[in-house]
Amino acid sequence: MKSPFRRSVLALAAIGLVAGASLASAQQQSQRALKKYESGTKEFWTHPPDDWFLGDETEAQKGLAPPSGPPTGASDTELAALIKKIKLPAGFKIEVWASGVLAARQMAWGDKGTLFVGSFGLGNVYAITDKDGKKEVKTILKGLNMPTGLAFKDGALYVIAVDKLIKYENAEANLDKLGDGKVVYDDMPSYAAHGWKYIAVDKDGWFYIPFGPPFNIGLPPTNVSQIRRVDPKTGNAEVYALGVRNSVGGDVDPRTGKYWFTENARDWISDDLPSDKLNMVSQIGEHFGYPYCHQGNLPDTKFALGHKCSEFTPPVLNLGAHVAPLGMKFYTGNQFPSEYKNSILIAEHGSWNRHKYQGGRIVRVTVGPDGKNPKQDVFASGWIEGDQGYLGRPADIILDKDGSILVADDWAGAIYRISYKK
């Protein structure tokens, strides 16, 4: 039997070995060259490396990379503990509406009450229905290329999978046999890099679809860094806005019919620059600054190319650095207090290119129909613990028929319901 003294010596030796290994690892990390990419070539766009999104590292932010969520999502026990940590204004309540919706992204309601949900990375599309008083989650499509965005119109489900907009007729009556669908628009680049998309539908039934550039920062190919307006009936399309980096969320203002969208700004400047944005398109063809200008007032140090920020449409509101705003909705229901009417609720997915994460929450923006006098406040928070601990990551918001909202969480693989009662 070892003496207490000998056990102490062995323990100190073990600590020394671990500390030495950690120091060696830290030294290797500090000596590693900064990652740099020659992204201004067609070869990079069409065959980007696996870590294309990292862009050109800086010394101050070396080693930062997107975290991976649990592959099986959160268990019901974990979700029950999680929702107790979510902070909401007085009178509001959050509950788990459905679990097992892995990598959940954009949501769309069918006419008969089916909730369709896209996914990130898995290639799945889900249908959630009520069965014996419980939510049944069914995978209705598999093997698609990043089917994050979808819409439902005139009985048909539309799914966008990077370079194809696919229509599935009479979807709710054929959840077990949707078939291959019909491609109704495919004038899109095939590379997945920033190619995942959300869809917003206007009063004429046209779809607003964003096209992100295949890198962090650079002079983009001329068929991306834009918003297009697409007619799914005819396949006709127009370029609606330019100079957009990475938009994964938008909605049509019920007051004016104008299209608003969230935008993720570039990485690798600093923890606090630049700010992500909320934008409004006032007229077709507006340019929102990328890659020349960020957050409306910050010329890019390399790609400004002599342009001034005053040449471009400024954001309605800067939301904060690396908060990653995704799905957004104008609140048009009647359940929430009257001051919520026509305000914007934004799902912030949260940081990766920052030492202390922020976002990972839902914010509310009140703003006039002209885009003036914007004000934001935090509506729901608590999905981040500590500096970099994700419990969940809000990715989309949709209004339910009773005036509550549903929130998709792709990290936890869940849909939440947030309701209000006096």
ZAMARGU-4260 file (C-alpha; in steps of 0.2 Angstrom, whole numbers, plus 5000, padded with zeros to 4 digits):
<rodrens>
0) 5000/5000/5000 | 5007/5017/4995 | 5010/5030/5009 | 5001/5047/5009 | 5017/5055/5005
5) 5021/5044/4990 | 5003/5046/4983 | 5006/5065/4984 | 5022/5064/4975 | 5014/5053/4961
10) 4999/5066/4960 | 5011/5080/4958 | 5020/5071/4945 | 5004/5068/4935 | 4999/5086/4937
15) 5016/5091/4930 | 5015/5080/4915 | 4997/5087/4911 | 5003/5104/4913 | 5019/5101/4902
20) 5008/5093/4889 | 4996/5108/4890 | 5010/5120/4888 | 5018/5111/4873 | 5001/5111/4865
25) 4998/5130/4868 | 5016/5133/4861 | 5012/5123/4846 | 4996/5133/4843 | 5005/5149/4845
30) 5018/5144/4833 | 5006/5138/4820 | 5005/5149/4805 | 4989/5159/4802 | 4977/5151/4790
35) 4975/5160/4774 | 4965/5157/4759 | 4966/5161/4741 | 4947/5163/4739 | 4947/5174/4724
40) 4947/5160/4711 | 4934/5149/4703 | 4943/5133/4709 | 4940/5139/4727 | 4922/5144/4724
45) 4917/5127/4715 | 4928/5116/4727 | 4930/5125/4743 | 4940/5117/4757 | 4931/5109/4772
50) 4935/5124/4783 | 4932/5138/4769 | 4921/5148/4781 | 4936/5152/4792 | 4943/5165/4781
55) 4960/5172/4784 | 4964/5171/4803 | 4971/5185/4813 | 4983/5183/4827 | 4970/5190/4840
60) 4957/5177/4835 | 4968/5162/4830 | 4960/5145/4833 | 4942/5151/4834 | 4930/5140/4824
65) 4911/5135/4824 | 4907/5123/4837 | 4897/5107/4833 | 4881/5103/4842 | 4876/5086/4849
70) 4872/5075/4834 | 4857/5068/4843 | 4850/5084/4849 | 4845/5087/4867 | 4835/5074/4877
75) 4818/5078/4884 | 4826/5078/4901 | 4839/5091/4895 | 4826/5101/4886 | 4815/5102/4902
80) 4830/5108/4912 | 4835/5121/4898 | 4818/5130/4897 | 4819/5133/4915 | 4834/5144/4911
85) 4826/5155/4898 | 4822/5172/4903 | 4807/5181/4896 | 4797/5197/4900 | 4783/5195/4913
90) 4768/5186/4907 | 4777/5175/4894 | 4780/5157/4895 | 4791/5145/4885 | 4788/5126/4883
95) 4795/5112/4872 | 4782/5110/4857 | 4792/5096/4849 | 4808/5087/4851 | 4819/5076/4840
100) 4819/5089/4826 | 4837/5087/4822 | 4846/5102/4815 | 4830/5112/4814 | 4830/5127/4803
105) 4816/5136/4793 | 4798/5132/4797 | 4782/5134/4787 | 4764/5130/4790 | 4753/5119/4779
110) 4735/5123/4776 | 4729/5108/4787 | 4741/5112/4802 | 4756/5102/4797 | 4772/5111/4802
115) 4786/5108/4789 | 4804/5111/4795 | 4820/5111/4785 | 4837/5106/4792 | 4855/5111/4791
120) 4868/5098/4786 | 4857/5082/4788 | 4848/5083/4771 | 4831/5081/4780 | 4814/5089/4779
125) 4802/5085/4793 | 4783/5086/4795 | 4776/5088/4813 | 4758/5083/4815 | 4747/5080/4830
130) 4744/5062/4834 | 4733/5057/4850 | 4737/5073/4858 | 4756/5072/4855 | 4767/5079/4842
135) 4773/5067/4829 | 4789/5071/4820 | 4791/5062/4803 | 4806/5064/4791 | 4797/5066/4774
140) 4813/5070/4764 | 4831/5064/4765 | 4847/5066/4756 | 4844/5084/4750 | 4858/5097/4749
145) 4856/5108/4764 | 4837/5110/4763 | 4837/5124/4776 | 4823/5134/4768 | 4805/5131/4763
150) 4788/5138/4760 | 4771/5132/4758 | 4759/5139/4745 | 4743/5134/4737 | 4744/5116/4744
155) 4762/5114/4738 | 4778/5112/4749 | 4793/5121/4742 | 4810/5116/4747 | 4826/5125/4742
160) 4842/5114/4742 | 4856/5126/4738 | 4854/5126/4719 | 4837/5119/4717 | 4819/5126/4721
165) 4809/5110/4722 | 4790/5109/4722 | 4780/5095/4730 | 4762/5096/4725 | 4748/5091/4738
170) 4761/5089/4751 | 4750/5087/4766 | 4740/5072/4758 | 4756/5063/4753 | 4768/5065/4768
175) 4773/5046/4766 | 4776/5048/4748 | 4781/5065/4742 | 4791/5058/4727 | 4805/5068/4719
180) 4796/5084/4717 | 4797/5096/4702 | 4812/5108/4700 | 4804/5125/4697 | 4820/5136/4698
185) 4838/5131/4697 | 4848/5146/4691 | 4859/5145/4706 | 4877/5141/4710 | 4880/5123/4716
190) 4893/5126/4729 | 4886/5124/4747 | 4897/5138/4754 | 4885/5151/4761 | 4873/5143/4749
195) 4860/5138/4761 | 4844/5149/4760 | 4828/5154/4768 | 4812/5159/4759 | 4800/5174/4762
200) 4784/5175/4752 | 4776/5192/4746 | 4758/5196/4743 | 4760/5191/4724 | 4767/5174/4729
205) 4784/5178/4723 | 4799/5171/4734 | 4813/5182/4741 | 4829/5171/4741 | 4846/5176/4747
210) 4862/5171/4738 | 4878/5172/4749 | 4896/5172/4744 | 4907/5157/4745 | 4919/5164/4757
215) 4921/5176/4772 | 4927/5191/4763 | 4932/5194/4745 | 4925/5200/4728 | 4911/5188/4725
220) 4906/5180/4709 | 4893/5191/4700 | 4878/5178/4703 | 4879/5179/4722 | 4880/5192/4737
225) 4862/5197/4732 | 4843/5194/4735 | 4833/5188/4721 | 4814/5189/4719 | 4808/5173/4711
230) 4791/5168/4704 | 4789/5149/4708 | 4775/5147/4695 | 4785/5153/4680 | 4803/5152/4685
235) 4805/5170/4681 | 4817/5180/4693 | 4824/5197/4696 | 4839/5203/4706 | 4831/5213/4720
240) 4846/5219/4730 | 4865/5219/4729 | 4880/5219/4741 | 4873/5207/4754 | 4885/5195/4763
245) 4876/5181/4771 | 4857/5183/4774 | 4848/5168/4782 | 4831/5176/4786 | 4819/5189/4780
250) 4801/5194/4780 | 4788/5206/4771 | 4782/5220/4781 | 4763/5219/4783 | 4762/5238/4784
255) 4771/5242/4768 | 4775/5226/4758 | 4793/5230/4759 | 4806/5216/4761 | 4817/5216/4777
260) 4831/5204/4780 | 4844/5200/4793 | 4863/5199/4787 | 4878/5191/4795 | 4893/5202/4794
265) 4911/5196/4790 | 4922/5188/4802 | 4941/5190/4807 | 4941/5209/4811 | 4939/5208/4830
270) 4928/5202/4844 | 4918/5218/4843 | 4918/5222/4824 | 4909/5222/4813 | 4890/5222/4818
275) 4878/5211/4810 | 4863/5220/4803 | 4844/5222/4800 | 4841/5229/4783 | 4826/5235/4773
280) 4824/5236/4754 | 4816/5252/4749 | 4818/5251/4730 | 4824/5237/4718 | 4843/5237/4715
285) 4849/5244/4731 | 4867/5240/4736 | 4870/5236/4755 | 4889/5237/4755 | 4897/5220/4754
290) 4912/5218/4752 | 4917/5236/4752 | 4908/5243/4768 | 4902/5234/4784 | 4889/5240/4797
295) 4886/5256/4786 | 4901/5265/4792 | 4916/5253/4792 | 4926/5252/4776 | 4935/5236/4773
300) 4953/5237/4775 | 4957/5227/4760 | 4941/5227/4749 | 4935/5245/4751 | 4944/5248/4734
305) 4941/5267/4735 | 4923/5266/4739 | 4915/5276/4753 | 4901/5269/4764 | 4890/5284/4759
310) 4888/5276/4742 | 4878/5261/4750 | 4862/5259/4759 | 4865/5259/4777 | 4857/5246/4789
315) 4841/5250/4798 | 4849/5244/4814 | 4866/5237/4819 | 4862/5222/4830 | 4879/5218/4837
320) 4895/5209/4833 | 4894/5191/4828 | 4876/5188/4835 | 4872/5179/4819 | 4854/5184/4816
325) 4844/5171/4806 | 4825/5169/4805 | 4814/5185/4808 | 4796/5188/4808 | 4785/5203/4810
330) 4773/5199/4824 | 4755/5200/4817 | 4746/5190/4830 | 4734/5196/4844 | 4740/5186/4859
335) 4755/5196/4864 | 4752/5214/4872 | 4747/5227/4859 | 4764/5235/4859 | 4771/5220/4850
340) 4760/5222/4835 | 4771/5224/4819 | 4787/5223/4829 | 4801/5211/4823 | 4806/5196/4832
345) 4824/5190/4827 | 4832/5173/4831 | 4850/5176/4834 | 4860/5160/4832 | 4875/5166/4841
350) 4894/5169/4839 | 4908/5158/4834 | 4921/5171/4829 | 4922/5179/4846 | 4930/5174/4862
355) 4915/5177/4872 | 4899/5172/4863 | 4884/5183/4861 | 4868/5181/4853 | 4860/5164/4856
360) 4843/5173/4860 | 4828/5182/4852 | 4828/5200/4851 | 4813/5212/4847 | 4815/5227/4836
365) 4802/5241/4836 | 4803/5252/4821 | 4793/5263/4810 | 4787/5257/4792 | 4800/5269/4785
370) 4814/5261/4794 | 4816/5276/4806 | 4818/5276/4825 | 4823/5258/4827 | 4825/5251/4845
375) 4830/5233/4850 | 4828/5224/4867 | 4831/5206/4872 | 4815/5196/4872 | 4821/5179/4876
380) 4839/5174/4882 | 4847/5160/4892 | 4854/5148/4878 | 4872/5153/4882 | 4881/5148/4898
385) 4898/5155/4902 | 4909/5162/4888 | 4906/5148/4875 | 4893/5136/4882 | 4878/5133/4870
390) 4863/5125/4877 | 4853/5129/4861 | 4854/5141/4846 | 4838/5149/4840 | 4837/5148/4821
395) 4819/5153/4815 | 4803/5160/4821 | 4785/5157/4815 | 4768/5163/4821 | 4755/5151/4827
400) 4737/5153/4823 | 4733/5157/4841 | 4746/5171/4842 | 4759/5162/4850 | 4776/5159/4842
405) 4786/5144/4838 | 4805/5144/4838 | 4817/5132/4830 | 4833/5127/4839 | 4845/5118/4827
410) 4858/5114/4842 | 4845/5106/4853 | 4835/5099/4839 | 4819/5106/4846 | 4804/5117/4843
415) 4798/5129/4857 | 4782/5138/4859 | 4782/5155/4868 | 4765/5161/4873 | 4758/5176/4883
420) 4744/5176/4897 | 4740/5191/4907
</rodrens>
